[in-house]
Amino acid sequence: MPPKRVKLERRKFRTVKIFTVGSKSFVTSFQLAGIPGKISESPQNALEEIKTLTDDSDVGLVLVSDDITESISDELTALRAEKSTLVFALPATGSEKTEVDYRVMLKKILGV
């Protein structure tokens, strides 16, 4: 019996950009690694920057300092539910360790 032939599909992958949003020290630390960012000291300005970045189809990941995300977490959860861009909060310089309940976050995003 001859070997079975399998048709291989070529998948096209697209390159996406990463951006940071946060304080000057947060953004600068990522810029040293080659990741561009937007400096924003207030949560509302950061939210506007994040909305602008998630509207860009070339942006795949937005890293935000957690000290800014505390007061806009509900808006970010709603944004995560409607956009395909990942918005991820990372600890800012000198911030305290906090627990994140991802189960609750997923329920909010999924509307469960």
Secondary structure, DSSP 4 states (H G I P E B T S, - for coil): -PPPP-PPPPPP----EEEEEE-HHHHHHHHTTT--EEE--SHHHHHHHHHHHHH-TTEEEEEEEHHHHGGGHHHHHHHHHH-SSEEEEEPPTTPPP----HHHHHHHHHT-
